[in-house]
């Protein structure tokens, strides 16, 4: 398949770039319902309807952030995972609060976070580096270990659908809308050695990207996952919305640049961004998040936050850093 290129017509060009003037390490970003949260050496928050990204250092006991997740509705909580804990930020009658959750076994690390649930407050799904999955109850009163196969990744969409993928034995993807019933579909491929697995969900559509093994896509429950050739070699993946027909983004690391590629429902592919570096080593995009309220794609990289906006989006005031 021909390599996707940047748009040739100015009217098709996506507008974007880095949010920061100076490099700043950002590991993860998540956007839900107009609330954008990101973390790394600093914490970043853009509230619904706001134009300025607020920034602050993490509380001293929390440390550098590895993973971020935002609740799509209800209390609008957001969570950051570090090497030592999960910090859930929320509000109650006493004001802003932080719930600190530490692993039951020392050294156990969080690799994925996802808020999910069909209605009301969401539960927080936590995937650990030993492939186990735990769920924090919606009222945050307790955590439950889920009786599921060893999982390699967990993700959710803005409506609360949750997806999990297991590449152990017979690789399968699972999707749940209510947190109880899991709908499984076969991946149909065997994977040997891999370090990172990336997952995205939109309605009943799921996308999986595996290190050096390619990207795979299914848009219906009864449809097996098949290779998405335009996204071969990508890392993070993200859907452009919550419909099963939504376009799919993937972030690729190439020898001289990083690229964000968009594949629409019909399979047409186009690059929406290319990112280089003055020293010749391109920054690796580690996380993607679609901000439906602003029609903006966010990316996290070791040098900062990246934004990319489609040409048809209504232009509001430019988001800036406070």
SVG drawing of the C-alpha trace seen along z (x, -y; Angstrom):
<svg xmlns="http://www.w3.org/2000/svg" viewBox="-27 -34 48 54">
<polyline fill="none" stroke="black" stroke-width="0.4" points="0.0,0.0 1.3,-3.5 2.5,-5.5 0.0,-8.2 1.1,-11.8 0.2,-15.2 -2.7,-17.0 -1.7,-18.6 -4.5,-21.2 -4.3,-24.1 -8.0,-23.6 -7.3,-20.1 -4.4,-21.0 -4.8,-20.3 -3.7,-23.2 -1.5,-22.4 1.8,-22.2 3.3,-22.2 1.4,-23.9 4.6,-24.8 7.4,-27.1 9.9,-25.1 10.2,-21.3 8.3,-19.6 8.0,-15.9 4.4,-14.7 3.6,-10.9 -0.1,-10.7 -3.2,-12.8 -7.0,-12.1 -10.0,-14.1 -13.6,-13.5 -16.6,-15.8 -14.5,-18.9 -12.2,-18.1 -8.6,-17.5 -6.0,-16.2 -2.3,-15.3 0.6,-14.4 4.4,-13.9 6.7,-16.0 3.8,-18.5 0.0,-18.1 -2.1,-19.8 -5.8,-20.5 -8.1,-22.2 -11.7,-22.5 -14.8,-22.3 -15.2,-25.6 -11.9,-27.0 -9.2,-28.4 -6.2,-28.2 -4.5,-25.0 -3.7,-25.1 -0.4,-23.6 1.1,-22.7 3.7,-20.3 2.3,-17.0 2.0,-16.9 5.4,-15.8 4.3,-12.3 2.7,-11.5 5.7,-12.0 6.0,-11.9 2.8,-10.8 2.8,-7.7 -0.9,-7.3 -3.9,-9.6 -7.7,-9.0 -10.7,-11.4 -14.2,-10.4 -16.7,-11.2 -19.6,-12.4 -20.9,-12.4 -18.4,-13.8 -15.9,-14.5 -13.1,-12.9 -9.6,-12.4 -6.9,-10.0 -3.1,-9.9 -0.9,-6.8 2.7,-7.1 5.3,-4.5 4.0,-4.4 0.2,-5.1 -3.0,-6.1 -4.1,-9.6 -7.9,-10.3 -8.7,-14.0 -12.4,-14.8 -14.6,-17.4 -16.9,-17.0 -18.5,-19.3 -15.1,-20.0 -13.7,-21.1 -10.9,-19.6 -9.7,-16.2 -7.2,-13.6 -7.7,-9.8 -4.4,-8.0 -4.5,-4.3 -1.4,-2.1 -0.9,1.4 -1.4,4.3 2.0,5.7 5.0,3.4 6.5,2.8 3.2,3.5 2.9,0.8 -0.2,-0.6 0.0,-0.5 -3.5,-1.6 -6.4,-3.5 -10.0,-3.8 -13.2,-5.2 -16.3,-3.2 -19.9,-2.5 -23.3,-2.8 -24.8,-5.5 -24.2,-7.6 -20.8,-7.6 -18.1,-5.6 -15.9,-2.8 -12.1,-3.1 -10.5,-0.2 -6.9,0.4 -4.6,2.7 -1.3,3.7 2.0,4.8 1.3,8.4 -1.7,8.4 -4.3,8.3 -7.3,5.9 -8.8,4.2 -11.9,2.0 -12.4,-0.9 -16.1,-1.0 -18.0,-4.2 -18.3,-5.4 -14.6,-4.7 -15.4,-2.6 -13.3,0.5 -11.5,2.1 -12.4,5.5 -10.1,7.8 -11.8,8.9 -12.0,12.5 -10.8,12.0 -8.0,13.5 -4.6,11.8 -5.1,8.5 -2.5,6.5 -4.4,3.2 -7.6,1.5 -9.4,-1.5 -12.7,-3.3 -14.7,-5.9 -16.6,-9.0 -19.9,-7.1 -18.3,-4.7 -17.8,-1.6 -14.8,0.3 -12.5,2.5 -9.8,5.0 -7.5,7.1 -5.8,10.3 -3.0,11.6 -2.4,14.7 -3.2,18.0 -6.2,17.3 -6.0,13.5 -9.3,11.8 -10.8,8.3 -13.6,7.8 -16.1,4.9 -18.5,4.1 -21.2,1.4 -22.5,2.1 -19.4,3.4 -20.9,6.9 -21.4,8.6 -18.3,9.0 -18.7,9.3 -15.6,11.1 -14.3,11.2 -11.3,13.1 -8.2,11.2 -7.1,14.2 -3.4,13.6 -0.7,15.0 1.9,12.6 5.3,13.6 7.4,10.9 6.0,7.4 6.5,4.7 3.6,2.3 0.0,2.9 -2.3,0.0 -6.1,0.1 -9.0,-2.2 -12.7,-1.8 -15.7,-3.8 -19.1,-2.2 -18.6,1.4 -15.5,0.5 -12.1,1.5 -8.6,1.0 -5.5,2.7 -1.8,1.8 1.0,4.2 4.7,3.4 6.2,4.4 3.1,6.5 0.8,3.9 -2.7,2.4 -6.0,4.3 -9.5,2.9 -13.1,4.2 -16.2,2.0 -18.9,4.5 -19.4,7.1 -19.6,9.9 -16.7,8.6 -13.2,10.1 -10.3,7.8 -8.4,7.4 -5.1,5.6 -5.3,1.8 -2.4,1.5 -2.3,-2.3 -1.5,-2.2 1.1,0.6 3.8,-0.3 1.9,-2.8 1.8,-3.0 -1.0,-4.9 -4.4,-4.7 -7.6,-6.8 -11.0,-7.1 -12.3,-10.5 -15.6,-10.2 -17.8,-7.6 -19.5,-6.2 -18.4,-2.8 -17.9,-4.6 -15.5,-7.1 -12.2,-7.7 -9.1,-6.2 -5.9,-8.0 -2.5,-6.3 0.9,-7.8 3.9,-6.4 7.6,-6.8 9.8,-7.0 13.6,-7.5 13.4,-11.2 10.0,-12.2 6.9,-11.2 3.6,-11.3 -0.1,-11.2 -2.2,-9.3 -5.9,-9.4 -7.9,-6.6 -11.6,-7.2 -14.5,-4.7 -13.8,-3.9 -10.1,-3.3 -8.7,-6.5 -5.6,-7.5 -3.9,-10.8 -1.2,-12.3 -2.5,-15.1 0.8,-16.0 4.5,-15.4 6.8,-16.3 10.6,-16.5 13.4,-17.7 16.3,-20.0 18.8,-17.3 17.4,-14.8 15.8,-12.5 12.0,-12.7 9.9,-12.8 7.8,-9.7 4.1,-10.3 3.1,-8.1 -0.6,-9.0 -3.5,-10.3 -6.8,-11.8 -9.7,-13.1 -11.4,-16.2 -14.9,-16.1 -16.0,-19.4 -13.2,-21.4 -12.8,-19.0 -9.1,-18.8 -6.6,-15.9 -4.2,-15.9 -0.9,-14.1 1.6,-13.5 5.3,-13.4 8.6,-13.7 8.9,-17.3 5.4,-18.5 1.7,-18.5 0.8,-18.4 -2.6,-19.6 -4.0,-19.1 -7.3,-20.6 -9.2,-19.6 -9.8,-22.2 -13.6,-22.1 -13.5,-22.8 -15.1,-26.0 -12.2,-28.3 -12.6,-29.5 -9.9,-31.3 -6.6,-29.5 -5.9,-27.2 -2.9,-28.5 -0.9,-27.6 -1.5,-29.4"/>
</svg>
